[in-house]
Amino acid sequence: MAAHLKKRVYEEFSSLVVQIPQEEAPAKKLRLSKPSKSAALHIDLCKAANSTDALQYLLHFARKPVEAESVEGVFRILLEHYYKETDNSVRLKIASLLGLLSKAQGFSPDCVVDDAINLLGNEKSHQVLAQLLDTLLVIGSHLPEGQTVRQRLIEVACKHLFDTYFGVRNKCLQLLGCLGTVDTPLTKEEGPGTSMVGVRDVQSVISDYFGDQDPRVRTAALKAMLQLHERGMKIHQIIYDQACRLLSDDYEQVRSAAVQMVWVLSQLYPESIVPIPSSNEEIRLVDDAFGKISHMVSDGSWMVRVQAAKTLGSMLQVSPHFLEQTLDKKLMSDLRRKRTAHERAKELFASGEFSSGRKWADDAPKERLDTNTVNLIASGACGAFVHGLEDEMFEVRIAAVEALCQLARSSASFAEKCLDFLVDMFNDEIEEVRLQSIHVLREISTHITLREDQLDTVLAVLEDSSRDIREALHELLCYTNVSTKECIQLALLDLLKNLNKYPTDRNSVWKCLKYLGSRHPTLVLPLVPELLSTHPYFDTPEHDMDDPAYIAVLVLVFNAAKSCPTMPALFSDHTFRHYAYLRDSLSHLVPPLRLPGRKQVYSLESVDSGSVSGSVESAQLFLQQSLNRISTIQNLEAPGAQDLLNFTIRDLQRLGELQTELAGAADFCATYLHCQLLLMKALQEKLWNMAVPLCLKQNVTAAAATRQILEETYKLEFLYSGLESRQVATIHHVRLQAKALQLILTARTRQGLESLISSCEKFLHDIESFQRLFLTELPHLQDSFVNKVLELMPRLSSCKPVEMVKILQTTLRQSGLLQLRLPEQIHRATAKIIEPTGESDNPLRFTSGLVVALDIDATLEHVQDPQNTVKVQVLYPDGQSHVIHPKPGDFRKPGPHRHRLITQVYLSHTAWTEPSQIEVRLLLAYASSSSKLGWSDSIESLPPPEAAIEGTIPFSKSVKVYIMPKPARR
């Protein structure tokens, strides 16, 4: 009886299990009802009357995407047609399509390897054979390491290495480079038609083709060997001699690959000893390789010269005397093999001859070396960098400058020796070369001290019309050491000339003098009476504080005085007043000084940020503790919870001001908590327990809070960089809460069922998009608003709009605050407008109807893709607003995560009766559909997550500028 009962239960359970797929079967049928790509291709190829039609069908098919599940079927159809086709061009196209299909995502090519290999057996066309090998290369690169199939592909490559067509040999060598391993012996036939077989490793097989008659094959062999190195295989040192011989090849592609091969071997075996040809001397391999690559800087091809120059910069293990030889065209005596006095006396005695006096000067010392005197470095390598810096192609000159920089950074003595050469490059005719030379000298400035003649050459560049060149030189002078007080005086005079000629360089010149003074306090000290025009007996006139040149001198002196306590004794009374003024107005340029005998107002060390700012670790701990404290908000009543949020937001904002390293994270958390505070206030009890006509004012307040929350969420998403998927999901969760609140308020205040239905449908679409985009983050959103709504989705999809609003209202009020988890590093995008300053009272006058150019100079921090996102907005007093998109060429990148915007904005307006102010500020543009995480790439067939909402976020302070459009004269 029990057995019978078990059987019945099992049958009922089985029927239940079977019923579930039957219910899902229609969905599967709908999916399979789509026309098969393989069937369509088969029909098209069968319709082809000739090879031309077949080729057209194949070209048309290649433009269409193929799903992963259809790839194998299409592969079989193409193989079937390949065997039937007699035309080489059609078979070539099929072979090409097979390679493209093997790259399809989600398709594993294991099942088609044998078929692809079998195609090679009967193929007579060399071009088709090369394309089939390329397909095998694609298949092999998608196979996992260590499979036996890879060994089969390597054997196929070895078998076809003797083909007479260079393309086949190239593809075989690429296969060996891509798939070969060091521990796999290869069975290679000794020649076509012979039965001799030898077991060799992959490197020896590839190196046999270094001497191939076709230069393309020689290049492919070198590149295959380099690919083995990139895959982690150690190249044998025996390859070095063959690679050196290829440096003198007739073809530039071979020489270029040989340079790279020699460099690789010099890094693998730097301390190995190699003999010098035609002598008994031996040197280190890295020195020998350095000499040979130096010789290639004089190559006939400019592309080889560029590569050789770049390669020299990465050879940091070379001996110092070889390094210094590259700066001198004459061969140094240290690099010649010298015979000892004993060897010379022995040679003289063996000859049996002494000077007879019959020949004129037969015993005079000879400058020319005999054949036994051997150079340890090729004569063509002498002065390699001199040749590179004097090259006719500016690309070679830039590469040589960059190589000098890399070598000089690792060697202080070499940096001093190459200083003159780099300074000479400041006079190059190409602006890019001059700019690169300045940047290079800036990078090695810690190793060098400029002499007066060198500084004179450097300062001449301040006359350059390019703003980028001048500002780069100001940056160089900030970190350069000079030797005498005359150098300081010379630099100051030239910088003041620069300031007079180019007033827009004001901030850059002031910053330069700040660092120049702080680095050379002892050199500035004897110049102070002359610079400040002071006299030991007579009072001197007070300078004008509106003069940028006088401010520049004061910046130099005050920064030098910080490290020189005796300097303030030389100041006059009005200099102390000027110091107090500048300390308040230009605090970033003027340091705090302890001035004896003065009021405490001048002693500003107590305001130093270092004394009040804690360590980064303690600040991070405080930030985390503040977020943990918020997690207890669920246990508090509404007034206490709001007070806790207010206090935490205040603390985080203050933390961002004190600790700049954590400013981005603190501002991010404060903005997020502000959104939660607004949401909490909008969901107060009294608003939802009263009739709608009795709480109209509260409804308006809640609607304004909803709009503000939406704006803040867009700021959180697009104004901060370094966010992870978890934080973006949290931001979208708050946005969904705001949209739900917006829907509830719409239902309470507006009449009409149609608008409510469309709003409900849009909200349901937003919920589905959130679920699809953040599927991996849903487990971390337990007990959240979205999690509860997703559980109620079947009910929400079928209920009436009014009922849906009630459900959302209850769910929204019952959902708690979602805990925020911080990533490693968050940075806020910021911008500061340097010009215009907004301080001038003189209006910018122009004729109405015409335009006037306003120069904009701004610094941008942590802005991603500024060329497409940064805009300039101009607000006129009458409410008009113009948004200008700067050109991509207006953006510079002076450092990582930093950009500089230098552009012009054209203003125009009708005539005004009196001057008025316009506001200029920078905006960050965003589009909500183009999210940072690139979700749309993985869901191409699905609709976009939400409508493309575009907007702008102000992220700089507004600057006010006086303008005065004048009426046109008649």
Summary of the structure (lengths in Angstrom):
residues: 970
radius of gyration: 38.7
end to end distance: 116.1
largest distance: 138.1
contacts: 2886
relative contact order: 0.03
helix: 61%
strand: 10%
